[in-house]
Amino acid sequence: MTLLESMSWGIPCISADCVSGPGDIIQPDVNGHLYQPGDIAGFVTLLNKYIAGEIHIEHEKIPASIDKFYQSKYYDRLHNIIISAISRRK
């Protein structure tokens, strides 16, 4: 949720690509970057590139990159998944 909250304000994120889902949210060079879990050097490299201005992400476009996670769209997708699952059981 923290990633989505930050991105909704146009803030790019850096996250470890752990199994809990950052890879579903972060789109490299669009709304942030991923590094391999435990790769501290990779994290530091990304952070330094952001600080030095070597990575340019258009802050205005970041909120649109997470459109499918906004509440109304999320619940529409969830509803469709539930209806589809019920239909298959019949």
C-alpha positions in Angstrom: 0.0 0.0 0.0 2.9 2.4 0.7 4.1 2.1 -2.9 0.6 2.9 -4.3 0.2 5.8 -1.9 3.5 7.3 -2.9 2.8 6.8 -6.6 -0.7 8.3 -6.3 1.2 11.6 -5.4 3.6 11.2 -8.3 6.5 9.9 -6.3 8.6 7.2 -8.0 9.5 4.2 -5.8 12.5 1.9 -5.4 11.8 -1.5 -4.0 13.2 -5.0 -3.7 11.5 -7.3 -6.2 10.2 -9.6 -3.4 7.4 -12.1 -3.7 4.8 -9.8 -2.0 4.0 -7.9 -5.2 6.2 -4.8 -6.0 6.8 -6.3 -9.4 3.1 -6.1 -10.1 3.1 -2.4 -9.2 6.5 -0.9 -10.3 7.1 -0.4 -14.0 10.8 0.4 -14.5 11.4 3.8 -16.0 7.7 4.6 -15.7 7.0 4.8 -11.9 10.1 3.5 -10.2 12.7 0.7 -10.2 13.2 -2.7 -8.7 16.4 -4.3 -7.4 17.0 -7.9 -6.4 16.3 -8.7 -2.7 19.5 -8.5 -0.7 21.4 -6.6 -3.4 22.4 -3.6 -1.3 24.8 -2.4 -4.0 21.9 -2.4 -6.6 19.8 -0.4 -4.2 22.5 2.1 -3.6 23.2 2.4 -7.3 19.6 3.2 -8.0 19.3 5.6 -5.2 22.5 7.5 -6.3 21.1 7.7 -9.9 17.9 9.3 -8.6 19.9 11.7 -6.4 22.2 12.7 -9.3 19.3 13.2 -11.6 20.4 10.4 -14.0 17.0 8.8 -13.8 14.2 11.0 -15.3 10.6 9.9 -14.5 7.7 12.2 -15.4 6.1 12.7 -12.1 2.8 13.8 -13.7 2.5 10.4 -15.4 3.1 8.2 -12.3 -0.5 8.3 -10.9 -1.9 7.0 -14.2 0.6 4.1 -14.2 -1.3 2.6 -11.2 -4.8 3.3 -12.5 -5.8 -0.4 -12.1 -5.2 -0.2 -8.4 -7.5 2.7 -7.7 -10.5 1.7 -5.6 -13.2 1.8 -8.2 -11.2 -0.1 -10.9 -10.0 -2.6 -8.3 -13.5 -3.4 -7.1 -14.7 -3.7 -10.7 -12.0 -6.2 -11.4 -12.6 -8.1 -8.1 -16.3 -8.2 -8.9 -15.6 -9.6 -12.4 -13.3 -12.3 -11.0 -15.9 -13.4 -8.4 -18.7 -13.5 -11.1 -16.4 -15.5 -13.4 -15.5 -18.0 -10.6 -19.2 -18.5 -9.7 -20.1 -19.0 -13.4 -17.5 -21.7 -13.8 -18.9 -23.6 -10.8 -22.3 -23.9 -12.3 
